[in-house]
């Protein structure tokens, strides 16, 4: 065989991934990063109980394909039924399953221009047609998203609250009211990866059985388990059960299941991490202002910083930080690409960022 016999759809897609990882960038630059502040991981680490549980896991055994203990614990934590919970390989994996279940060639899907790109990647992979609406004042716009869904006959709408990459958020009451305008038959994919970081009242009061919404959460952010790849969906039983038609039933490894179960039980450690995130956001804002930049309010474990120019200038600042060993990222769509995005980090991480930022700005301004 001289050429792989790909499907026409697969053959038409670019060979790419939504993100270039810090490891690839380190290989390209020939040196490790001093501070890893670009992927919104928790630089504060995992719960010691989670680490102990993962180390003790009988990794020679497959993980429970039903994720029974973790689903039961999550259901008890959220005060819902286990039939409302599905566990998967991070939110990215769950997004892939959702798109596979609902989107075929030519089906319409709506998102925001510049929102989390992995969702778009999955939509393209299954032949869906993606429609985008702009942000408004650095916020995703539920009204515009739902209007575009009605206009296009879309099957899915993607919305993150709090938002990535801007860190902005809507109140739960705002989203609950907006749902009145969601077209019949449409499913809102509500990404709540950062919900633990958000102010009280950010979570909408939506019953878990509401068939209009599927909510996605993760252990990758404040729980500090990004490398374990554990996410979960909250939704109506019929939607949750549909995952069993397509999911990788042995996709969750045994150590990850044990770690997530222990992390969920260690809520005091979670509160400690949230305090560290609050302190890091305040420090990032102080560093930004000291250098003439504008931090945006954030309900996440990162902050977007307005560099005061356009996307070209922000990219130059980012490149200057990368050259100085600080791994950061930035939004990729205008006008949000006037910003860079800084993950919360330890005091040492932020000291390194503070040291590197003035030179990066000077370089971006032409020396």
DAFEN-V39205 format. One line per field, one symbol per residue. ss: DSSP state (H for helix, E for strand, L for the rest). phi: phi as a letter, one per 20 degrees, with the letter a starting at -180 (. if undefined). psi: psi as a letter, one per 40 degrees, with the letter a starting at -180 (. if undefined). Layout:
BEGIN
ss->???
phi->???
psi->???
END
This chain:
BEGIN
ss->LLLLLLLHHHHHLLLLLLLLLHHHHHHHHLLLLLEELLLLLLLLLLLHHHHHHHHHLLLLLLLLLLLHHHHHHHHHHHLLLHHHEEEELHHHHHHHHHHHHHLLLLLEEEEELLLLHHHHHHHHHLLLEEEEELLELLELLHHHHHHHHHHHLLLEEEEELLLLLLLLLLLHHHHHHHHHHLLLLLEEEEELLLHHHLLLLLLLLLLLLLLLEEEEEELLLLLLLHHHLLEEEELLHHHHHHHHHLLLLLLLLHHHHHHHHHHHHLHHHHHHHHHHHHHHHHHHHHHHHHLLLEELLLLLLEEEEELLLLHHHHHHHHHHHHHLLEELELLLLLLHHHEEEEELLLHHHHHHHHHHHHHHHHHHLLL
phi->.ecfeffgfffeefebcfceffffffffembfffcdccdlfefeneggfffffffeffffeffffelgfffffffffemceffeccdbfmfgffgffffffdccgnfeccbefofgffgfgfgffdnfdedccffclmdfdgfffffffffemfeccdbdbfecdemebdffffffffffdfggnedeededgdffeefgnfffedgfeffeccdccbeeeffmcgfelccbdcafgfffffgffcfffdfefffffffffffffefgfgfffffffgffffffffffffdmddfegcdcebcecfencdfffffffgfffgfendeccbfddfefffddcdffbfgfgffffffefgfffgffenn
psi->hdiigiiddddeiigiidihidddddddefiiidhgfeefiheeiihddddddddehgeeiiiheefddddddddddefaideehhiagidddddddddddehiheiiihaiheiheddddddddeeihhiiiiihfeiigddddddddddefidihhhhhiiheeeiiiidddddddddehiheihhhhhfdeddeiihedhighideheehhihiieecdeffdedghiiihaidddddddedeihdfdhidddddddddddegdddddddddddddddddddddddeeeihiiihfafihhhheeaadddddddddddddeehhiiiieiiedeeiihhiiaiddddddddddddddddddef.
END
